């Protein structure tokens, strides 16, 4: 009888668990989060958030930086997302200026490096990591065809590279825009546009995904592909015959950041997600895919990461990048849009 009672008790316990599982799942609140994080980051970040805030289910909506930025601005009258996480800080500054963000300073934000904290009134966004522009140079192709690896940006303008450079389209990608904005800031606007006019003669195509130019360089389709630092390091780690170069005259950069949309009906839960996103634990996760992160001491550089990359980041005005983005992209499209490759239309 005691044995039968034990079995009966076990069955009842299991049945209670089965019956309560859907109820527990139903109690989770679905947060819609717009992101430009790389797709391979989605699973680990989602799992970490849901472990830290068990009441939440993260539903990603992913696209390139420019597309997500335009989407949020277009949806301002009928907002659909609760948060933005892993999007360019310059985009979040645009959203803040349009009164689309909820003022909120996450717990622990004071521990983050100053450039990763919203410096304006009504604190609304927080940085996660930084990425910078680099050059992927196909060494095998360069050796066969006697091409010199570029040391300065001007080295990309030589006739030997005509039609042999690929670059991210700044209208779609944050990497493309940080490159353009970096040249305009470092060189001055007149000289920056003149540089891009000359570079355009050597560009085969402006591609709609930030990683693709480096992947094309790795395949030997082009000799040079411009991309961001950690994606280049990852491609090289696969055994690609590329050298990662950080031009000595300085590179543009951008922050990825997060914020809560003011229209979210789930503000309290979104604030708890924001608290996690500012934590050292979260920064350790970002450091698996980015070399420069907000929390001091959390970064860990891969073995093939280019030396002195962070030291060559230009003095960057993120507020200027945000304010001038529409003007710069309109002018860039007018000058160079004929070589722009557009993403496929959604079915």
ROLUMTOR-393473 format. One record per residue (C-alpha): x, y, z; residue in one letter. Coordinates in steps of 0.5 Angstrom, whole numbers, padded with zeros to 4 digits, always signed. Layout:
BEGIN
XYZa...
//
This chain:
BEGIN
+0000+0000+0000x+0006+0005+0002x+0009+0003-0005x+0002+0004-0009x+0001+0011-0005x+0008+0013-0007x+0007+0012-0014x+0000+0015-0014x+0003+0021-0011x+0009+0021-0016x+0004+0021-0022x+0000+0027-0018x+0006+0031-0018x+0008+0030-0025x+0000+0031-0027x+0001+0038-0023x+0007+0040-0027x+0004+0038-0034x-0002+0042-0032x+0001+0048-0029x+0007+0048-0035x+0002+0052-0040x-0001+0056-0035x+0006+0058-0033x+0008+0059-0040x+0002+0063-0041x+0004+0068-0035x+0010+0070-0039x+0009+0077-0043x+0012+0077-0050x+0016+0083-0051x+0017+0085-0058x+0025+0088-0059x+0027+0091-0065x+0035+0089-0066x+0041+0089-0071x+0045+0084-0067x+0048+0079-0072x+0043+0073-0072x+0048+0068-0068x+0047+0073-0062x+0040+0072-0062x+0039+0065-0059x+0044+0067-0053x+0042+0074-0051x+0035+0071-0051x+0036+0066-0047x+0040+0070-0042x+0035+0075-0042x+0029+0070-0040x+0034+0067-0035x+0035+0074-0031x+0027+0076-0032x+0023+0069-0033x+0017+0073-0033x+0019+0075-0040x+0019+0072-0047x+0023+0076-0052x+0021+0076-0059x+0026+0079-0064x+0025+0083-0070x+0031+0083-0074x+0034+0087-0080x+0040+0092-0082x+0041+0098-0078x+0038+0103-0083x+0032+0099-0084x+0030+0098-0077x+0032+0106-0076x+0027+0107-0081x+0022+0102-0079x+0021+0105-0072x+0021+0112-0075x+0015+0110-0080x+0011+0107-0074x+0011+0113-0069x+0004+0113-0070x+0003+0106-0069x+0008+0103-0065x+0009+0096-0065x+0016+0094-0061x+0017+0095-0053x+0025+0096-0054x+0030+0097-0059x+0037+0093-0057x+0043+0092-0061x+0042+0098-0065x+0046+0104-0067x+0046+0109-0061x+0046+0115-0067x+0039+0112-0069x+0037+0112-0061x+0039+0119-0061x+0034+0120-0067x+0029+0117-0063x+0030+0121-0057x+0029+0127-0061x+0023+0125-0064x+0020+0123-0057x+0020+0116-0058x+0024+0113-0052x+0022+0112-0045x+0027+0116-0040x+0030+0111-0036x+0037+0110-0033x+0038+0102-0032x+0041+0100-0025x+0049+0100-0025x+0049+0105-0031x+0054+0109-0027x+0059+0103-0028x+0059+0103-0035x+0065+0107-0039x+0062+0115-0040x+0062+0114-0048x+0056+0109-0047x+0052+0113-0043x+0047+0118-0045x+0050+0125-0044x+0043+0129-0045x+0038+0131-0041x+0032+0125-0039x+0037+0119-0040x+0034+0115-0045x+0039+0110-0048x+0045+0106-0046x+0051+0103-0050x+0053+0096-0050x+0059+0095-0055x+0063+0099-0060x+0065+0097-0067x+0069+0100-0072x+0071+0100-0079x+0077+0096-0082x+0079+0093-0089x+0079+0086-0091x+0085+0085-0096x+0086+0078-0099x+0093+0077-0098x+0093+0071-0104x+0090+0075-0109x+0095+0081-0107x+0101+0077-0108x+0099+0074-0114x+0097+0081-0117x+0102+0085-0114x+0097+0089-0110x+0100+0093-0104x+0096+0092-0097x+0093+0099-0096x+0096+0103-0090x+0092+0110-0090x+0085+0111-0093x+0088+0114-0099x+0091+0108-0101x+0085+0105-0103x+0084+0110-0109x+0090+0107-0114x+0088+0105-0121x+0090+0098-0119x+0084+0097-0115x+0079+0100-0120x+0073+0095-0119x+0076+0091-0114x+0073+0094-0107x+0066+0092-0104x+0063+0097-0099x+0057+0096-0094x+0051+0101-0097x+0050+0106-0091x+0043+0107-0093x+0042+0100-0090x+0048+0098-0085x+0051+0102-0079x+0058+0100-0081x+0057+0103-0088x+0054+0110-0085x+0060+0110-0079x+0065+0109-0085x+0062+0115-0089x+0061+0119-0082x+0068+0118-0080x+0071+0120-0087x+0067+0127-0087x+0069+0128-0079x+0076+0126-0080x+0078+0129-0087x+0073+0135-0087x+0066+0135-0091x+0069+0138-0097x+0075+0133-0097x+0071+0127-0095x+0066+0128-0101x+0072+0128-0105x+0075+0122-0102x+0069+0118-0103x+0068+0121-0110x+0075+0118-0112x+0073+0112-0108x+0067+0111-0112x+0071+0110-0118x+0074+0103-0115x+0068+0101-0112x+0065+0095-0115x+0058+0095-0111x+0056+0098-0104x+0052+0092-0101x+0046+0091-0096x+0049+0087-0091x+0055+0089-0087x+0059+0083-0087x+0058+0081-0094x+0064+0086-0097x+0069+0082-0093x+0066+0075-0095x+0067+0077-0102x+0074+0079-0101x+0075+0072-0097x+0073+0069-0103x+0077+0073-0108x+0071+0076-0112x+0074+0083-0110x+0081+0085-0107x+0079+0089-0101x+0072+0089-0097x+0070+0094-0092x+0067+0092-0086x+0067+0092-0078x+0072+0089-0074x+0070+0083-0070x+0066+0081-0077x+0073+0081-0080x+0076+0077-0074x+0071+0072-0075x+0072+0071-0082x+0079+0071-0082x+0079+0065-0076x+0075+0061-0081x+0082+0061-0085x+0080+0066-0090x+0086+0069-0094x+0085+0076-0091x+0089+0081-0087x+0085+0086-0083x+0088+0093-0083x+0086+0099-0079x+0088+0105-0083x+0093+0109-0079x+0089+0116-0081x+0084+0114-0076x+0077+0110-0077x+0070+0112-0076x+0066+0108-0070x+0059+0107-0067x+0056+0104-0061x+0050+0099-0061x+0045+0101-0055x+0039+0099-0052x+0033+0103-0050x+0025+0103-0048x+0020+0105-0053x+0015+0110-0049x+0009+0107-0052x+0011+0100-0049x+0005+0097-0045x+0010+0093-0041x+0015+0098-0038x+0016+0095-0032x+0018+0089-0035x+0022+0093-0040x+0026+0096-0035x+0028+0090-0032x+0031+0088-0038x+0034+0094-0039x+0037+0093-0032x+0040+0086-0034x+0043+0089-0041x+0047+0094-0037x+0050+0089-0032x+0057+0086-0033x+0054+0079-0034x+0051+0082-0040x+0057+0085-0042x+0061+0079-0042x+0056+0076-0047x+0057+0082-0051x+0064+0081-0051x+0064+0074-0054x+0062+0078-0061x+0065+0085-0060x+0072+0087-0058x+0070+0094-0055x+0064+0093-0049x+0061+0098-0044x+0063+0095-0038x+0071+0096-0036x+0074+0090-0036x+0069+0085-0039x+0072+0085-0046x+0077+0079-0049x+0080+0080-0055x+0081+0074-0060x+0088+0072-0062x+0087+0075-0069x+0084+0082-0067x+0088+0088-0070x+0093+0091-0066x+0092+0098-0064x+0085+0098-0067x+0081+0102-0061x+0087+0107-0061x+0086+0109-0068x+0078+0110-0067x+0077+0118-0069x+0074+0123-0064x+0067+0122-0066x+0061+0126-0065x+0055+0121-0064x+0050+0127-0064x+0053+0130-0070x+0052+0123-0074x+0045+0123-0071x+0043+0130-0073x+0046+0129-0080x+0044+0122-0082x+0038+0124-0087x+0042+0130-0090x+0049+0125-0091x+0045+0119-0094x+0041+0123-0099x+0047+0126-0101x+0051+0119-0101x+0045+0116-0105x+0045+0122-0110x+0052+0121-0112x+0054+0114-0111x+0047+0110-0111x+0048+0107-0118x+0052+0102-0115x+0048+0100-0109x+0045+0093-0109x+0039+0093-0105x+0036+0088-0101x+0031+0083-0103x+0024+0085-0102x+0020+0081-0097x+0015+0076-0100x
//
